Amino acid sequence: MIQCSECEFFNRDAMGRVSFSCDPFSTIKEPSCIAKLQLVREMENGQKLDRLVSAYESTLSIYRRLQPMQEKIMEHMEREISETEDADSWKFGLEDEDDDFDSPENR
């Protein structure tokens, strides 16, 4: 059985990272190569999953820091909308004030 480091499809870059250029359908030299290739792929998938989880946790951390500011913005916007509705209520007749100034009693 040959070691992966002795195989022609084994590559190591300047950073020391290992990569394989073997194709499981055509360039596999020994049956154990398939098992090793599957193991390497599982490790790569695990590393990708770890990076995804880390990115998700970072995103949650940012959202937690932004939450108080978002609540203040929402309160401010609700207050502005309420004030605008109150200021424009005379246009639409929404207030229940005495609108009887046109009645014959007030003339």
C-alpha positions in Angstrom: 0.0 0.0 0.0 1.4 3.4 -1.0 1.2 6.4 1.2 -0.7 9.4 -0.1 2.4 11.6 0.2 4.1 9.3 -2.3 1.3 9.4 -4.8 1.5 11.5 -8.0 -2.0 13.0 -7.3 -0.9 14.4 -3.9 -0.2 18.1 -3.7 1.1 20.3 -0.8 1.1 24.0 -1.2 3.5 26.6 0.3 1.2 27.0 3.3 1.4 23.2 4.0 -2.2 22.6 3.0 -2.8 19.2 1.4 -4.9 18.7 -1.7 -5.6 15.7 -3.9 -6.1 15.8 -7.7 -7.3 12.2 -7.9 -10.6 11.3 -9.5 -12.4 8.5 -7.7 -13.7 7.1 -11.0 -10.5 6.9 -13.0 -7.2 7.6 -11.2 -7.6 5.6 -8.0 -4.6 3.3 -7.6 -5.7 1.3 -4.6 -9.0 0.5 -2.8 -7.8 2.2 0.3 -7.5 5.4 -1.7 -11.3 5.7 -1.9 -11.6 5.4 1.9 -8.9 8.0 2.4 -10.5 10.4 -0.1 -13.9 10.0 1.6 -12.2 10.8 4.9 -10.5 13.9 3.5 -13.8 15.1 2.0 -15.6 14.6 5.3 -12.9 16.6 7.1 -13.2 19.4 4.6 -17.0 19.4 5.0 -16.6 19.6 8.8 -14.3 22.6 8.4 -16.8 24.3 6.1 -19.5 23.7 8.6 -17.4 25.1 11.4 -16.8 28.3 9.3 -20.5 28.6 8.6 -21.4 28.2 12.3 -18.7 30.8 13.2 -20.1 33.3 10.6 -23.7 32.7 11.8 -22.6 33.3 15.4 -20.8 36.5 14.4 -23.9 37.7 12.6 -26.0 37.0 15.7 -23.5 38.9 17.8 -23.9 42.0 15.5 -27.7 41.7 15.6 -27.6 41.6 19.5 -25.5 44.8 19.5 -27.8 46.5 17.1 -31.1 45.5 18.8 -31.2 48.4 21.4 -30.5 51.0 18.6 -33.2 49.4 16.4 -35.7 49.6 19.3 -34.9 53.3 19.8 -35.3 53.9 16.1 -38.7 52.1 16.0 -39.9 54.1 19.0 -38.8 57.3 17.4 -40.5 56.4 14.1 -43.7 55.4 15.9 -43.7 58.7 17.7 -43.1 60.6 14.5 -45.9 58.8 12.7 -48.3 59.4 15.6 -47.5 63.1 15.7 -47.9 63.3 11.9 -51.3 61.6 12.2 -52.4 63.9 15.0 -51.3 67.0 13.0 -53.1 65.8 9.9 -56.3 64.6 11.7 -58.1 67.9 10.9 -57.9 67.1 7.2 -59.7 63.8 7.6 -62.1 64.7 10.4 -60.8 62.0 12.7 -61.1 63.9 15.9 -64.3 63.9 18.0 -64.2 67.6 18.8 -67.2 69.8 18.5 -67.6 70.5 14.8 -70.9 72.3 15.4 -69.6 75.8 14.6 -71.8 75.8 11.4 -74.9 74.8 13.3 -77.7 77.4 13.6 -77.1 77.7 17.4 -73.6 79.1 16.8 -74.6 81.7 14.2 
